[in-house]
Amino acid sequence: MTRTKAIIVALAALMGLGGAMAQANAAEPFMHVGSRTTQPVGHYEFCRRLPDECNQKTPRRKPIELTRKLWAAMIDVNAAVNTEVAPRTDMEIYGQEEYWAYPDNNEGDCEDYVLEKRRRLMALGVPAGDLLITVVRQPNGDGHAVLTVRTGSGEFILDNLEPQVLAWGKTDYTYLKRQSEHNSGVWIQINDGRADAVASLR
């Protein structure tokens, strides 16, 4: 980890759990979700290659509690993956568009960062239903993917374009769709309320 990244992680840890909760409560802590929608083609192909990744069922229950331990893990995983993985497009790596994969060679695009962060947090015991791949639109109109972590104190975003872990409402993105918290192979609409148009990440 670089010195700058280490400083950012230290500052984020100092903000602590109270700051995270205040951040979430300053806006709506949870996204408004709607009905089932289309699965991104990259995720569909990823599921065909690795079906066990998309058969994770989570029973209906409350989101995981946002403890100091979980908050620290979210900060650490976000910083570590952002540091370890070099940004490369799917075309540069695989010679094709929208090839979702784990960045085992330490390079990847936004979906690959998300998959790795999700894998690491699941290995720490966070349920699959609280770790949701999420498609957003950036202010410039480009599609992007982030990881939403559902907690009892709100939903937080792990992002390869942002060193801090932020409450979803504190980001500049328009939220379009994400995995269902009950079935990792199902996607649902997000009714962001901040945009009229609905787009998809192809």
Contacts in CASP RR format, 6 or more apart in sequence:
PFRMAT RR
TARGET T0000
AUTHOR 0000-0000-0000
METHOD contacts of the structure
MODEL  1
MTRTKAIIVALAALMGLGGAMAQANAAEPFMHVGSRTTQPVGHYEFCRRL
PDECNQKTPRRKPIELTRKLWAAMIDVNAAVNTEVAPRTDMEIYGQEEYW
AYPDNNEGDCEDYVLEKRRRLMALGVPAGDLLITVVRQPNGDGHAVLTVR
TGSGEFILDNLEPQVLAWGKTDYTYLKRQSEHNSGVWIQINDGRADAVAS
LR
1 9 0 8 1.000
1 79 0 8 1.000
1 80 0 8 1.000
1 83 0 8 1.000
2 83 0 8 1.000
5 79 0 8 1.000
5 82 0 8 1.000
5 83 0 8 1.000
5 163 0 8 1.000
8 79 0 8 1.000
8 163 0 8 1.000
8 164 0 8 1.000
9 75 0 8 1.000
9 76 0 8 1.000
9 79 0 8 1.000
12 75 0 8 1.000
12 79 0 8 1.000
12 163 0 8 1.000
12 164 0 8 1.000
12 165 0 8 1.000
13 72 0 8 1.000
13 75 0 8 1.000
16 68 0 8 1.000
16 71 0 8 1.000
17 66 0 8 1.000
17 67 0 8 1.000
17 68 0 8 1.000
17 71 0 8 1.000
20 66 0 8 1.000
20 71 0 8 1.000
20 153 0 8 1.000
20 156 0 8 1.000
20 165 0 8 1.000
20 167 0 8 1.000
21 66 0 8 1.000
21 153 0 8 1.000
23 166 0 8 1.000
23 167 0 8 1.000
23 170 0 8 1.000
24 153 0 8 1.000
24 154 0 8 1.000
24 155 0 8 1.000
24 156 0 8 1.000
24 167 0 8 1.000
25 153 0 8 1.000
26 167 0 8 1.000
26 170 0 8 1.000
27 167 0 8 1.000
27 168 0 8 1.000
27 169 0 8 1.000
27 170 0 8 1.000
28 169 0 8 1.000
29 153 0 8 1.000
29 154 0 8 1.000
29 155 0 8 1.000
29 167 0 8 1.000
30 150 0 8 1.000
30 154 0 8 1.000
30 155 0 8 1.000
31 148 0 8 1.000
31 155 0 8 1.000
31 168 0 8 1.000
31 175 0 8 1.000
31 178 0 8 1.000
31 190 0 8 1.000
31 191 0 8 1.000
31 192 0 8 1.000
32 190 0 8 1.000
32 191 0 8 1.000
32 192 0 8 1.000
32 193 0 8 1.000
33 178 0 8 1.000
33 188 0 8 1.000
33 189 0 8 1.000
33 190 0 8 1.000
33 191 0 8 1.000
34 188 0 8 1.000
34 189 0 8 1.000
34 190 0 8 1.000
34 191 0 8 1.000
35 188 0 8 1.000
35 189 0 8 1.000
36 180 0 8 1.000
36 186 0 8 1.000
36 187 0 8 1.000
36 188 0 8 1.000
36 189 0 8 1.000
37 177 0 8 1.000
37 187 0 8 1.000
37 188 0 8 1.000
37 189 0 8 1.000
38 177 0 8 1.000
38 187 0 8 1.000
38 200 0 8 1.000
39 47 0 8 1.000
39 185 0 8 1.000
39 186 0 8 1.000
39 187 0 8 1.000
40 98 0 8 1.000
40 100 0 8 1.000
40 135 0 8 1.000
40 187 0 8 1.000
40 200 0 8 1.000
40 201 0 8 1.000
40 202 0 8 1.000
41 98 0 8 1.000
41 202 0 8 1.000
42 98 0 8 1.000
42 99 0 8 1.000
42 100 0 8 1.000
42 111 0 8 1.000
43 54 0 8 1.000
43 100 0 8 1.000
43 111 0 8 1.000
43 133 0 8 1.000
43 185 0 8 1.000
43 187 0 8 1.000
45 98 0 8 1.000
45 99 0 8 1.000
45 100 0 8 1.000
46 53 0 8 1.000
46 54 0 8 1.000
46 100 0 8 1.000
46 101 0 8 1.000
46 115 0 8 1.000
47 53 0 8 1.000
47 54 0 8 1.000
47 185 0 8 1.000
53 184 0 8 1.000
54 184 0 8 1.000
54 185 0 8 1.000
55 184 0 8 1.000
55 185 0 8 1.000
56 128 0 8 1.000
56 129 0 8 1.000
56 183 0 8 1.000
56 184 0 8 1.000
56 185 0 8 1.000
57 182 0 8 1.000
57 183 0 8 1.000
57 184 0 8 1.000
58 127 0 8 1.000
58 128 0 8 1.000
58 129 0 8 1.000
58 130 0 8 1.000
58 181 0 8 1.000
58 182 0 8 1.000
58 183 0 8 1.000
58 184 0 8 1.000
59 182 0 8 1.000
60 182 0 8 1.000
62 152 0 8 1.000
63 130 0 8 1.000
63 150 0 8 1.000
63 151 0 8 1.000
63 152 0 8 1.000
63 154 0 8 1.000
63 181 0 8 1.000
64 70 0 8 1.000
64 126 0 8 1.000
64 127 0 8 1.000
64 130 0 8 1.000
64 150 0 8 1.000
64 151 0 8 1.000
64 152 0 8 1.000
65 151 0 8 1.000
65 152 0 8 1.000
65 153 0 8 1.000
66 151 0 8 1.000
66 152 0 8 1.000
66 153 0 8 1.000
66 154 0 8 1.000
70 126 0 8 1.000
70 151 0 8 1.000
71 165 0 8 1.000
73 121 0 8 1.000
73 124 0 8 1.000
73 126 0 8 1.000
74 121 0 8 1.000
74 149 0 8 1.000
74 156 0 8 1.000
74 158 0 8 1.000
74 165 0 8 1.000
75 165 0 8 1.000
77 117 0 8 1.000
77 120 0 8 1.000
77 121 0 8 1.000
77 124 0 8 1.000
77 158 0 8 1.000
78 117 0 8 1.000
78 158 0 8 1.000
78 159 0 8 1.000
78 163 0 8 1.000
78 165 0 8 1.000
79 163 0 8 1.000
80 120 0 8 1.000
81 103 0 8 1.000
81 113 0 8 1.000
81 116 0 8 1.000
81 117 0 8 1.000
81 120 0 8 1.000
81 160 0 8 1.000
82 113 0 8 1.000
82 160 0 8 1.000
82 163 0 8 1.000
84 106 0 8 1.000
85 103 0 8 1.000
85 106 0 8 1.000
85 107 0 8 1.000
85 108 0 8 1.000
85 112 0 8 1.000
85 113 0 8 1.000
85 116 0 8 1.000
85 160 0 8 1.000
86 106 0 8 1.000
86 107 0 8 1.000
86 108 0 8 1.000
87 107 0 8 1.000
87 108 0 8 1.000
87 109 0 8 1.000
87 160 0 8 1.000
88 107 0 8 1.000
88 108 0 8 1.000
88 109 0 8 1.000
89 108 0 8 1.000
89 109 0 8 1.000
90 96 0 8 1.000
90 97 0 8 1.000
90 98 0 8 1.000
90 99 0 8 1.000
90 108 0 8 1.000
90 109 0 8 1.000
91 97 0 8 1.000
93 99 0 8 1.000
93 105 0 8 1.000
93 107 0 8 1.000
93 108 0 8 1.000
94 101 0 8 1.000
97 202 0 8 1.000
98 201 0 8 1.000
98 202 0 8 1.000
100 111 0 8 1.000
100 112 0 8 1.000
100 115 0 8 1.000
101 108 0 8 1.000
101 112 0 8 1.000
101 115 0 8 1.000
102 112 0 8 1.000
102 115 0 8 1.000
102 116 0 8 1.000
102 119 0 8 1.000
103 112 0 8 1.000
103 113 0 8 1.000
103 115 0 8 1.000
103 116 0 8 1.000
110 144 0 8 1.000
110 145 0 8 1.000
110 146 0 8 1.000
110 160 0 8 1.000
110 161 0 8 1.000
111 133 0 8 1.000
111 145 0 8 1.000
113 145 0 8 1.000
113 160 0 8 1.000
114 133 0 8 1.000
114 134 0 8 1.000
114 145 0 8 1.000
114 146 0 8 1.000
114 147 0 8 1.000
114 158 0 8 1.000
114 160 0 8 1.000
115 133 0 8 1.000
117 131 0 8 1.000
117 147 0 8 1.000
117 158 0 8 1.000
118 128 0 8 1.000
118 131 0 8 1.000
118 133 0 8 1.000
118 147 0 8 1.000
121 131 0 8 1.000
121 149 0 8 1.000
122 128 0 8 1.000
122 131 0 8 1.000
126 149 0 8 1.000
128 184 0 8 1.000
129 150 0 8 1.000
129 179 0 8 1.000
129 181 0 8 1.000
129 182 0 8 1.000
129 184 0 8 1.000
130 149 0 8 1.000
130 150 0 8 1.000
130 151 0 8 1.000
130 181 0 8 1.000
131 147 0 8 1.000
131 148 0 8 1.000
131 149 0 8 1.000
131 150 0 8 1.000
132 147 0 8 1.000
132 148 0 8 1.000
132 149 0 8 1.000
132 150 0 8 1.000
132 178 0 8 1.000
132 179 0 8 1.000
132 180 0 8 1.000
132 181 0 8 1.000
133 145 0 8 1.000
133 147 0 8 1.000
133 148 0 8 1.000
133 178 0 8 1.000
133 179 0 8 1.000
134 145 0 8 1.000
134 146 0 8 1.000
134 147 0 8 1.000
134 148 0 8 1.000
134 157 0 8 1.000
134 175 0 8 1.000
134 177 0 8 1.000
134 178 0 8 1.000
134 179 0 8 1.000
134 190 0 8 1.000
135 143 0 8 1.000
135 144 0 8 1.000
135 145 0 8 1.000
135 175 0 8 1.000
135 176 0 8 1.000
135 177 0 8 1.000
135 178 0 8 1.000
135 200 0 8 1.000
135 201 0 8 1.000
136 143 0 8 1.000
136 144 0 8 1.000
136 145 0 8 1.000
136 146 0 8 1.000
136 171 0 8 1.000
136 173 0 8 1.000
136 174 0 8 1.000
136 175 0 8 1.000
136 176 0 8 1.000
137 143 0 8 1.000
137 144 0 8 1.000
137 173 0 8 1.000
137 174 0 8 1.000
137 176 0 8 1.000
137 195 0 8 1.000
137 199 0 8 1.000
138 144 0 8 1.000
138 172 0 8 1.000
138 173 0 8 1.000
139 172 0 8 1.000
139 173 0 8 1.000
143 199 0 8 1.000
143 201 0 8 1.000
144 161 0 8 1.000
144 173 0 8 1.000
144 201 0 8 1.000
145 201 0 8 1.000
146 157 0 8 1.000
146 158 0 8 1.000
146 159 0 8 1.000
146 171 0 8 1.000
146 173 0 8 1.000
147 157 0 8 1.000
147 158 0 8 1.000
147 159 0 8 1.000
148 155 0 8 1.000
148 156 0 8 1.000
148 157 0 8 1.000
148 168 0 8 1.000
148 178 0 8 1.000
149 155 0 8 1.000
149 156 0 8 1.000
149 157 0 8 1.000
149 158 0 8 1.000
149 165 0 8 1.000
150 181 0 8 1.000
154 167 0 8 1.000
154 168 0 8 1.000
155 167 0 8 1.000
155 168 0 8 1.000
156 165 0 8 1.000
156 166 0 8 1.000
156 167 0 8 1.000
156 168 0 8 1.000
157 165 0 8 1.000
157 166 0 8 1.000
157 167 0 8 1.000
157 168 0 8 1.000
157 171 0 8 1.000
158 165 0 8 1.000
159 166 0 8 1.000
159 171 0 8 1.000
162 171 0 8 1.000
168 175 0 8 1.000
174 192 0 8 1.000
174 194 0 8 1.000
174 195 0 8 1.000
175 190 0 8 1.000
175 192 0 8 1.000
176 189 0 8 1.000
176 190 0 8 1.000
176 192 0 8 1.000
176 198 0 8 1.000
176 199 0 8 1.000
176 200 0 8 1.000
176 201 0 8 1.000
177 187 0 8 1.000
177 188 0 8 1.000
177 189 0 8 1.000
177 190 0 8 1.000
177 200 0 8 1.000
178 187 0 8 1.000
178 188 0 8 1.000
178 190 0 8 1.000
179 185 0 8 1.000
179 186 0 8 1.000
179 187 0 8 1.000
179 188 0 8 1.000
180 186 0 8 1.000
180 187 0 8 1.000
180 188 0 8 1.000
189 198 0 8 1.000
END
